[in-house]
Amino acid sequence: LKGDGSEIVLDLFCGTGTIGLTLARSAKHVYGYEVVPEAIADAQKNAQLNGISNATFVQGDLNKINETFGKEFPKPDIIISDPNRPGMHMKLIKWLLEVKAPRIVYVSCNPATCARDLDYLCHGVVCLLLLL
Ligand SMILES: C[S@@+](CC[C@H](N)C(=O)[O-])C[C@H]1O[C@@H](n2cnc3c(N)ncnc32)[C@H](O)[C@@H]1O
């Protein structure tokens, strides 16, 4: 992040908000999406406990997004995606290709689905892959 508080962060598969909340103090606003309602409640509680008011956490299934997805938040400057082992649904990959965020950070716990998703996402463009 630039660190000047100007950027919109989208935290996909945010769980309890760990990644988004870590970035929130340097961002304009963080929007987190996650399917498990209890995780969303914990993310909201974590934001509160840490005095963070520029984070919005929304419960939703990222495998079932429709044309309204993306209308409820500004165009993201940076997207973090940390899916579980099956990786991202093609609907979400298509949305990511359409929204054209300047930066996407893909965090993975499954090299196979990571490679598949990055192949779709990086097709024809330069892609930097860090394996840790
Ligand atoms: C690898 S964890 C990411 C954890 C999170 N980034 C964190 O730091 O706590 C993947 C998360 O994706 C969520 N998830 C799985 N399938 C999902 C779906 N279809 N839509 C939205 N979230 C989903 C899981 O509940 C889990 O919290």
The ligand as an SDF file (V2000), in Angstrom:
LIG
                    3D

 27 29  0  0  0  0  0  0  0  0999 V2000
   -7.6940  -19.7100    3.7180 C   0  0  0  0  0  0  0  0  0  0  0  0
   -9.0320  -19.0630    4.6590 S   0  0  0  0  0  0  0  0  0  0  0  0
   -8.6920  -17.3260    4.6310 C   0  0  0  0  0  0  0  0  0  0  0  0
   -8.5790  -16.7460    5.9980 C   0  0  0  0  0  0  0  0  0  0  0  0
   -8.4200  -15.2520    6.1010 C   0  0  0  0  0  0  0  0  0  0  0  0
   -7.7320  -14.6440    5.0030 N   0  0  0  0  0  0  0  0  0  0  0  0
   -7.7200  -14.9070    7.3930 C   0  0  0  0  0  0  0  0  0  0  0  0
   -6.6030  -14.3880    7.3300 O   0  0  0  0  0  0  0  0  0  0  0  0
   -8.2790  -15.1930    8.4470 O   0  0  0  0  0  0  0  0  0  0  0  0
  -10.3490  -19.1760    3.4650 C   0  0  0  0  0  0  0  0  0  0  0  0
  -11.6380  -18.5560    3.9050 C   0  0  0  0  0  0  0  0  0  0  0  0
  -12.5580  -18.6050    2.8200 O   0  0  0  0  0  0  0  0  0  0  0  0
  -13.8420  -18.8410    3.3350 C   0  0  0  0  0  0  0  0  0  0  0  0
  -14.6570  -19.3750    2.2360 N   0  0  0  0  0  0  0  0  0  0  0  0
  -14.6590  -20.6370    1.7530 C   0  0  0  0  0  0  0  0  0  0  0  0
  -15.5000  -20.7440    0.7240 N   0  0  0  0  0  0  0  0  0  0  0  0
  -16.0320  -19.5120    0.5360 C   0  0  0  0  0  0  0  0  0  0  0  0
  -16.9840  -19.0020   -0.3820 C   0  0  0  0  0  0  0  0  0  0  0  0
  -17.5620  -19.7690   -1.3160 N   0  0  0  0  0  0  0  0  0  0  0  0
  -17.3050  -17.6870   -0.3170 N   0  0  0  0  0  0  0  0  0  0  0  0
  -16.7270  -16.8890    0.6230 C   0  0  0  0  0  0  0  0  0  0  0  0
  -15.8390  -17.3330    1.5400 N   0  0  0  0  0  0  0  0  0  0  0  0
  -15.4960  -18.6260    1.4950 C   0  0  0  0  0  0  0  0  0  0  0  0
  -13.6070  -19.7960    4.4720 C   0  0  0  0  0  0  0  0  0  0  0  0
  -14.6830  -19.7790    5.3820 O   0  0  0  0  0  0  0  0  0  0  0  0
  -12.3080  -19.2460    5.0730 C   0  0  0  0  0  0  0  0  0  0  0  0
  -12.5590  -18.2850    6.0720 O   0  0  0  0  0  0  0  0  0  0  0  0
  1  2  1  0
  2  3  1  0
  2 10  1  0
  3  4  1  0
  4  5  1  0
  5  6  1  0
  5  7  1  0
  7  8  2  0
  7  9  1  0
 10 11  1  0
 11 12  1  0
 11 26  1  0
 12 13  1  0
 13 14  1  0
 13 24  1  0
 14 15  1  0
 14 23  1  0
 15 16  2  0
 16 17  1  0
 17 18  1  0
 17 23  2  0
 18 19  1  0
 18 20  2  0
 20 21  1  0
 21 22  2  0
 22 23  1  0
 24 25  1  0
 24 26  1  0
 26 27  1  0
M  CHG  2   2   1   9  -1
M  END
$$$$
